[in-house]
Amino acid sequence: MREFIVEADGGSRGNPGPAGYGSVVLDATTGETLVEAAEYIGVATNNVAEYRGLLAGLRAAHQLDPSAIVHVRMDSKLVVEQMSGRWKIKHPDMKPLAMQASQVFPPERVTYEWIPREKNKHADRLANEAMDAGARGEQWSAADSTAELEAAAAKVEADVRAATVVGKVSSPGWAPADLGAPATFVLLRHGETPLTPQKRFSGSGGTNPSLSEVGREQAERAGAALARRGTIQAVVASPLARTRETAEIVARHLGLEVSIEEGLRETDFGAWEGLTFGEVRERYPDDMNRWLADPTAEPTGGGESFAATGARIEATREKLVAAYAGRTVLLVSHVTPIKTFVQLALGAPPEALFRMELSAAALSVVAYYADGNASVRLFNDTSHLR
């Protein structure tokens, strides 16, 4: 099953005023542009133009492969929230467009993500080209478009800036397609255990709980969703009971075997195992304060520091990137390791771990390219559990 990314945008010079849309379909693995679409649509609002761009992008993806999985990225919070079902659609001009968009693919095969405007430059440029053509009394022409070149140039500039910040400057001609397919880690947190709803510390040194009934159902749903995508080529799990059980349930849906990787285990929380945050704060206030302030501080009783966990995850990452270069692998792990994968990929400081919320059975995705750079593609997605 193929996987596409649809980026779409729309604009109106007057709101309402002369309006146009742009959309682009990308190969989710290589980032290659497969189809561009743009059109001047006359007088309309921004929101109507954005919906028209979404509809055009979905239809273009459907023409390429009607059985594909599609991930839509737009800088319109309104469209993303409405199409995700979180906001109601009240405007009469948008209701029929949203209905048409929801019928292009089965809803379970389309996901939506809001992105900042600067990340949507390709579609934005297409929409502006369409409006420019309309102002000249013409229609947009793919042959005359420079949107893809401009978007690629902007991406290279952004990549070089980001690489400079973390001390890794790639070649100015860098683009994902130049480096081949990345090693893509689909990171799945295990399903709920009896300790999860109570928010108790549950690491490598505790009671090693198994999944609850809720956790097993979450694993089944995750497995079904990943099977529909059809992109997972291997399954690797932490050695703890809850991750092994989650991985085995998912692997049955995928028809794959489970490999065990010791480096994916959860942090050892020492004497805090089985306690809530509040209980630790009450019993070990000084140790808790040091742990929150210093990445090298260990939990009471000789647990594992964040610095030690980070070093372990970094070594595990290098090992798995080498083993699964160019492949998509499911890693079934825990809160701290998954957050650490993301923190390291972003080049963020250790305190970033405290600013991430990761739900039970949530999916996150990080891709690793041959030049050492990483791309965080998804974080804490729980749409498959609804």
C-alpha positions as CSV (number, residue, x, y, z in Angstrom):
1,M,0.0,0.0,0.0
2,R,1.5,3.3,-1.1
3,E,1.6,6.3,1.3
4,F,1.2,9.9,0.1
5,I,1.6,13.3,1.7
6,V,-0.9,16.0,0.4
7,E,0.0,19.6,1.1
8,A,-2.7,22.1,0.3
9,D,-3.4,25.8,0.6
10,G,-5.7,28.5,-0.6
11,G,-5.8,32.3,-0.6
12,S,-8.1,35.2,-1.3
13,R,-7.0,38.7,-2.1
14,G,-9.8,40.5,-0.3
15,N,-11.5,37.7,1.7
16,P,-13.8,37.5,-0.2
17,G,-11.9,38.5,-3.3
18,P,-10.0,36.9,-6.2
19,A,-9.0,33.5,-4.9
20,G,-7.0,30.4,-5.9
21,Y,-5.7,27.2,-4.4
22,G,-2.6,25.1,-4.7
23,S,-1.9,21.5,-3.7
24,V,0.9,19.0,-4.1
25,V,1.1,15.2,-3.7
26,L,4.4,13.9,-2.4
27,D,5.8,10.4,-2.0
28,A,5.8,9.9,1.8
29,T,9.0,7.8,1.6
30,T,11.2,9.8,-0.7
31,G,9.6,13.3,-0.6
32,E,9.4,13.3,-4.4
33,T,6.8,15.6,-5.9
34,L,4.3,13.4,-7.8
35,V,1.5,15.9,-8.8
36,E,0.9,19.6,-8.6
37,A,-2.5,21.2,-8.9
38,A,-3.6,24.8,-8.8
39,E,-6.6,26.8,-10.0
40,Y,-7.9,30.4,-10.0
41,I,-11.5,30.1,-8.7
42,G,-12.9,33.6,-9.0
43,V,-14.2,35.5,-6.0
44,A,-14.2,33.4,-2.8
45,T,-13.1,33.4,0.8
46,N,-9.8,32.1,2.2
47,N,-11.5,29.2,3.8
48,V,-13.3,28.1,0.7
49,A,-10.1,28.3,-1.3
50,E,-8.3,26.2,1.3
51,Y,-11.0,23.6,1.1
52,R,-10.8,23.6,-2.7
53,G,-7.1,23.0,-2.4
54,L,-7.6,20.1,0.0
55,L,-10.2,18.5,-2.4
56,A,-7.9,18.9,-5.4
57,G,-5.0,17.3,-3.5
58,L,-7.0,14.4,-2.4
59,R,-8.4,13.8,-5.8
60,A,-5.0,13.9,-7.4
61,A,-3.7,11.4,-4.8
62,H,-6.7,9.2,-5.6
63,Q,-5.9,9.2,-9.3
64,L,-2.4,8.0,-8.5
65,D,-3.6,5.2,-6.3
66,P,-7.1,4.8,-4.9
67,S,-5.9,2.3,-2.3
68,A,-3.2,4.6,-0.8
69,I,-2.8,6.0,2.7
70,V,-2.8,9.8,2.8
71,H,-1.4,12.2,5.3
72,V,-2.7,15.8,4.8
73,R,-0.6,18.7,5.9
74,M,-2.1,22.3,5.9
75,D,-1.5,25.6,7.7
76,S,-5.2,26.1,8.0
77,K,-6.1,25.2,11.6
78,L,-9.8,25.5,10.7
79,V,-9.7,22.9,7.9
80,V,-7.5,20.5,9.9
81,E,-9.6,20.6,13.0
82,Q,-12.9,20.4,11.0
83,M,-11.7,17.5,8.8
84,S,-10.3,15.7,11.9
85,G,-13.8,15.9,13.4
86,R,-12.9,18.1,16.4
87,W,-14.6,21.2,15.2
88,K,-18.1,21.6,13.7
89,I,-18.6,22.8,10.2
90,K,-21.2,25.6,10.2
91,H,-20.5,27.7,7.1
92,P,-22.8,26.7,4.3
93,D,-20.1,27.2,1.6
94,M,-17.7,24.9,3.3
95,K,-20.1,22.0,4.3
96,P,-20.4,20.6,0.8
97,L,-16.7,20.9,0.1
98,A,-15.9,19.1,3.4
99,M,-18.3,16.4,2.5
100,Q,-16.8,15.9,-0.9
101,A,-13.3,15.8,0.6
102,S,-14.3,13.2,3.2
103,Q,-15.6,10.9,0.4
104,V,-12.5,10.8,-1.8
105,F,-10.8,8.2,0.5
106,P,-12.2,6.1,3.3
107,P,-11.8,8.3,6.4
108,E,-9.6,5.7,8.2
109,R,-7.0,6.1,5.5
110,V,-6.6,9.9,5.8
111,T,-4.9,11.7,8.6
112,Y,-4.6,15.5,9.1
113,E,-1.8,17.6,10.6
114,W,-1.5,21.4,11.1
115,I,1.9,22.8,10.0
116,P,3.2,26.4,10.2
117,R,2.8,28.5,7.1
118,E,6.6,28.5,6.5
119,K,6.4,24.7,6.2
120,N,3.7,24.9,3.5
121,K,5.5,27.1,1.0
122,H,5.1,24.7,-2.0
123,A,1.3,24.8,-1.9
124,D,1.2,28.4,-0.9
125,R,3.3,29.3,-3.9
126,L,1.0,27.3,-6.2
127,A,-2.0,29.1,-4.8
128,N,-0.3,32.5,-5.5
129,E,0.6,31.5,-9.0
130,A,-3.0,30.6,-9.6
131,M,-4.2,34.0,-8.3
132,D,-1.5,35.8,-10.4
133,A,-2.7,33.9,-13.5
134,G,-6.3,34.9,-12.7
135,A,-5.3,38.5,-12.5
136,R,-4.0,38.2,-16.0
137,G,-7.1,36.6,-17.2
138,E,-5.4,33.3,-17.6
139,Q,-5.5,29.9,-15.9
140,W,-2.5,28.4,-14.0
141,S,-0.2,26.2,-16.1
142,A,2.0,23.5,-14.6
143,A,4.5,24.1,-17.4
144,D,5.1,27.7,-16.2
145,S,5.2,26.9,-12.5
146,T,8.3,27.5,-10.5
147,A,6.7,26.5,-7.1
148,E,8.6,23.2,-6.8
149,L,12.0,24.8,-7.4
150,E,11.3,27.7,-5.0
151,A,10.0,25.3,-2.3
152,A,13.1,23.0,-2.7
153,A,15.4,26.1,-2.4
154,A,13.6,27.2,0.7
155,K,13.9,23.7,2.2
156,V,17.6,23.5,1.5
157,E,18.1,26.9,3.1
158,A,16.1,25.9,6.2
159,D,18.0,22.5,6.4
160,V,21.3,24.3,6.3
161,R,20.3,26.7,9.0
162,A,19.0,23.9,11.2
163,A,22.1,21.8,10.6
164,T,24.4,24.7,11.5
165,V,22.5,25.1,14.8
166,V,23.3,21.5,15.8
167,G,26.8,21.5,14.3
168,K,26.0,19.4,11.2
169,V,26.2,21.3,8.0
170,S,25.0,19.2,5.1
171,S,25.9,19.7,1.5
172,P,24.0,22.7,0.0
173,G,22.5,20.4,-2.6
174,W,21.0,18.1,0.1
175,A,17.6,16.8,-0.3
176,P,16.0,13.5,1.1
177,A,15.8,11.9,-2.4
178,D,19.6,12.5,-2.9
179,L,20.4,10.4,0.2
180,G,18.1,7.5,-0.6
181,A,15.3,6.2,1.6
182,P,15.9,6.9,5.3
183,A,15.7,4.4,8.2
184,T,12.3,5.2,9.5
185,F,11.4,4.4,13.1
186,V,7.7,4.2,13.9
187,L,7.8,4.5,17.7
188,L,4.9,2.9,19.6
189,R,4.4,3.3,23.3
190,H,3.1,0.2,24.9
191,G,-0.6,-0.1,25.8
192,E,-2.0,0.6,29.3
193,T,-1.0,-1.4,32.3
194,P,-2.8,-1.3,35.7
195,L,-0.3,1.4,36.7
196,T,-0.8,3.7,33.7
197,P,-4.1,5.4,34.7
198,Q,-2.7,6.0,38.2
199,K,0.3,7.7,36.6
200,R,2.8,5.7,38.7
201,F,6.5,5.4,38.0
202,S,6.9,2.1,36.0
203,G,10.4,1.5,34.8
204,S,12.9,-1.3,34.4
205,G,13.3,-2.0,38.1
206,G,9.7,-2.3,39.2
207,T,7.1,-5.1,39.1
208,N,7.2,-5.5,35.3
209,P,3.4,-5.3,34.8
210,S,1.6,-6.8,31.8
211,L,-1.0,-5.0,29.8
212,S,-4.5,-4.5,31.2
213,E,-7.6,-5.3,29.1
214,V,-7.7,-1.7,27.9
215,G,-4.0,-2.0,27.0
216,R,-4.6,-5.1,24.9
217,E,-7.4,-3.5,23.1
218,Q,-5.2,-0.5,22.4
219,A,-2.5,-2.8,21.0
220,E,-5.1,-4.5,18.7
221,R,-6.2,-1.1,17.4
222,A,-2.7,0.0,16.8
223,G,-1.9,-3.3,15.0
224,A,-5.0,-2.9,12.7
225,A,-4.1,0.7,11.8
226,L,-0.5,-0.2,11.0
227,A,-1.6,-3.2,8.9
228,R,-3.8,-0.9,6.9
229,R,-0.8,1.4,6.2
230,G,1.2,-1.6,5.0
231,T,4.6,0.1,5.5
232,I,6.1,-1.7,8.5
233,Q,8.9,-4.1,7.5
234,A,10.1,-5.2,10.9
235,V,9.1,-5.1,14.6
236,V,11.6,-4.5,17.5
237,A,10.5,-4.3,21.2
238,S,11.9,-3.5,24.6
239,P,12.3,-6.7,26.7
240,L,9.8,-5.7,29.4
241,A,6.5,-7.6,29.6
242,R,4.2,-4.7,28.5
243,T,6.2,-3.9,25.4
244,R,6.7,-7.5,24.4
245,E,2.9,-8.2,24.7
246,T,2.1,-5.0,22.8
247,A,4.6,-5.9,20.0
248,E,3.3,-9.5,19.7
249,I,-0.3,-8.3,19.3
250,V,0.7,-5.8,16.7
251,A,3.0,-8.2,14.9
252,R,0.2,-10.7,14.5
253,H,-1.7,-8.1,12.4
254,L,1.4,-7.5,10.4
255,G,2.5,-11.1,9.8
256,L,5.9,-10.4,11.3
257,E,8.2,-11.7,14.0
258,V,9.2,-9.7,17.0
259,S,12.9,-9.0,17.8
260,I,14.0,-7.9,21.3
261,E,16.4,-5.0,21.8
262,E,17.6,-4.4,25.4
263,G,18.4,-0.8,24.7
264,L,14.7,0.1,24.3
265,R,13.9,-0.7,27.9
266,E,12.4,2.0,30.2
267,T,14.5,4.0,32.6
268,D,15.1,2.4,36.0
269,F,13.4,4.7,38.6
270,G,15.0,3.1,41.6
271,A,13.0,3.4,44.9
272,W,10.4,5.5,43.0
273,E,9.0,2.5,41.2
274,G,5.3,2.1,41.7
275,L,4.9,5.5,43.3
276,T,3.0,8.6,42.0
277,F,4.8,11.8,41.3
278,G,3.1,13.3,44.4
279,E,4.2,10.4,46.6
280,V,7.8,10.8,45.5
281,R,7.7,14.5,46.0
282,E,6.4,13.9,49.6
283,R,8.9,11.2,50.5
284,Y,12.0,12.2,48.6
285,P,11.7,16.0,48.0
286,D,15.4,16.8,47.7
287,D,16.1,13.9,45.4
288,M,13.1,14.8,43.3
289,N,14.3,18.4,43.0
290,R,17.8,17.3,41.9
291,W,16.4,14.9,39.4
292,L,14.2,17.6,37.8
293,A,17.1,20.1,37.7
294,D,20.1,18.0,36.7
295,P,20.1,15.3,33.9
296,T,22.9,13.5,35.6
297,A,21.0,13.1,38.9
298,E,19.7,9.6,39.6
299,P,16.4,8.7,41.3
300,T,16.6,7.6,44.9
301,G,18.1,4.2,45.4
302,G,20.4,4.1,42.4
303,G,18.1,4.4,39.5
304,E,19.0,5.6,36.0
305,S,19.6,9.3,35.2
306,F,18.2,11.0,32.1
307,A,21.8,11.4,30.9
308,A,22.4,7.7,31.2
309,T,19.1,6.9,29.4
310,G,20.1,9.4,26.7
311,A,23.4,7.8,26.1
312,R,21.8,4.3,26.0
313,I,19.2,5.5,23.5
314,E,21.7,7.2,21.3
315,A,23.8,4.0,21.1
316,T,20.7,2.0,20.4
317,R,19.6,4.4,17.7
318,E,23.0,4.1,15.9
319,K,22.8,0.3,16.1
320,L,19.2,0.2,14.7
321,V,19.8,2.9,12.0
322,A,22.7,0.7,10.6
323,A,20.6,-2.5,10.8
324,Y,17.5,-1.0,9.2
325,A,18.9,1.5,6.7
326,G,16.3,2.3,4.0
327,R,13.6,0.4,5.9
328,T,10.6,1.2,8.1
329,V,10.7,-0.5,11.4
330,L,8.3,-0.4,14.4
331,L,10.0,0.1,17.7
332,V,7.7,-0.7,20.7
333,S,9.1,1.1,23.7
334,H,8.3,3.3,26.7
335,V,7.7,7.0,27.6
336,T,11.3,8.0,28.3
337,P,13.0,6.2,25.5
338,I,10.5,7.5,22.9
339,K,10.7,11.1,24.2
340,T,14.5,10.7,24.1
341,F,14.5,9.6,20.4
342,V,12.5,12.8,19.6
343,Q,14.6,15.1,21.8
344,L,17.8,13.8,20.2
345,A,16.4,14.2,16.7
346,L,15.4,17.8,17.4
347,G,18.7,18.6,19.0
348,A,16.7,19.8,22.0
349,P,18.0,20.1,25.6
350,P,17.2,17.4,28.1
351,E,14.6,19.5,29.8
352,A,12.5,19.1,26.6
353,L,11.5,15.7,28.0
354,F,9.3,17.4,30.6
355,R,7.5,19.3,27.9
356,M,6.2,16.3,25.9
357,E,3.0,14.4,26.6
358,L,3.0,10.8,25.4
359,S,-0.1,8.8,25.7
360,A,-0.4,5.0,26.0
361,A,-0.3,3.3,22.6
362,A,0.6,6.6,20.8
363,L,2.5,6.6,17.6
364,S,5.5,8.8,16.8
365,V,7.8,8.7,13.7
366,V,11.4,9.8,13.2
367,A,13.3,9.3,9.9
368,Y,17.1,9.1,9.8
369,Y,19.1,10.0,6.7
370,A,22.5,8.8,5.5
371,D,24.2,12.2,6.4
372,G,23.2,11.8,10.1
373,N,20.3,14.3,10.0
374,A,16.9,13.3,11.4
375,S,13.3,14.4,10.6
376,V,10.5,14.2,13.2
377,R,7.4,13.4,11.2
378,L,4.8,12.6,13.8
379,F,4.4,12.8,17.6
380,N,1.8,11.3,20.1
381,D,-0.7,10.3,17.4
382,T,-3.7,8.5,19.0
383,S,-6.1,8.8,16.1
384,H,-6.1,5.0,15.7
385,L,-7.5,4.6,19.2
386,R,-10.7,6.5,18.5
